[in-house]
Amino acid sequence: MLTQGYENMSRGVKRQHATFEPDEKQLIERWIEEQRTESTKHAYQNNIDAFRLWYGKPLTDFLKLSLQDMRSVALKFQGDCQRKKIPANTTISFLAALGSFCTWNGKTLMLKNKRLRTQIDLSSHKFSNGDLTQMFDVGNVEQKAILSTFVSLGWEVSAILNDLDRKYILGLIERAKEENRKFVYFQSQRGKTGALRLGVLNPLALGWLDKWLHDERSQTMKTLFTYTTKEGINSMLKHLARDAHITKLGRVHSHLIRKWVMSGLSRAKFNEFQIKYILGKAIPVTDATYLLTLQEEIEDYYPEAYEKFLNIRATGVHVPEDMRKENENLKDSVSVLKNEMAAMKDQFDSVLEKLKELKELEASRKRTKKT
């Protein structure tokens, strides 16, 4: 938990651990309950606990302070986090939760021009298609289903684990089989922001989700996967990277796959609105009418983009029998040509050897005539 992280990184700060006061507990519970998504509730709870751990007093006492005193305490907390080497983005998350709590209680936490700047993530690995292919190859059936779903949708981990209904996905797969469709498109609403998004299940995801959902290990499950937390998925990715002997350039975590999908869509020349629609990023209301044609545009171009930029397992795509036989015939023809070329090389080498002998013989005759 983030509170444990703060405690570990803030050794030496002599403050007594905070305990809940009855009024404070109810206040926090009501504030948390009004957050939109489970992931936000979980994050806010951890982040507010980090501040409470440092503050050492009930938050009801904090709310009684003047706005200037609240600002001073918050900035002192920020300074302590910096001195304890807590990552800037983590500190920003702590203060964002505190600010939300204050706003909910009718007070404004004024930190203008004093907040830490968000740090660009330069310490994480950057996945290549080759990395993801190698990780995919060493995974089991469920891990292949998870990884292929992540690279197909490009959604945040909480959405894939919490928003995808098992029965609904099964229905999409069965319909795709009946209609002989390689790609499935479906609309969804992102819980975090309420933005409309277009889910895309490509052939790799459809194939491995189908295998996993019909695997005996998943038959009694109500959820889509046995992995149910962000931490579990991150641990899975780290193990796959290790087992695949990936040369890591930094931290490995699930958000990197979302970045990889966004990069692939960009390289495939999808425009800003199309990328936002696929990933579930909010589109301004003034541009909402553009949504009417977005799905049609995406469906027209996505299959081509998938083959060029978004397919981590090109060698795993089903090859029709006639194409497979033709490929085998081509391989046989190449083998025959190689043998013929080798024979011709032997003949050429033999001719060269004879020419060399003739030159030596001619030279010998010339020397004999001179003597």
Buried (B, 14 or more C-beta within 10 A) or exposed (E): EBBEBBBEBBEEBEEEEBEBBEEBBEBBEEBBEEBEBEBBBBBBBBBBBBBBBBBBBBBBEBBEEEEEEBBEBBBEBBEBBEEBEBBBEBBBBBBBBBBBBBEBBEBEBBBEEEBBEEEEBEEBBEBEBEBBBBBBBBBEBBBBBBBBBBBBBBBBBBBBBBBBEBEEBBEBBEEBEEEEBBBBBBEBEBBBEEBBBBBBBBBBBBBBBBBBBEEEEBEEEEEBBEBEEBEBBBBBBBBBBEEBEBEBEEEBBBBBBBBBBBBBBEEBEBEEBBBBBBBBBEBEEEEEEBBEEBBEBBEEEBBEBBBEBBBBBEEBBEEEEEEEEEEEEEEEEEEEEEEEEEEEEEEEEEEEEEEEEEEEEEEEEEEEEEE
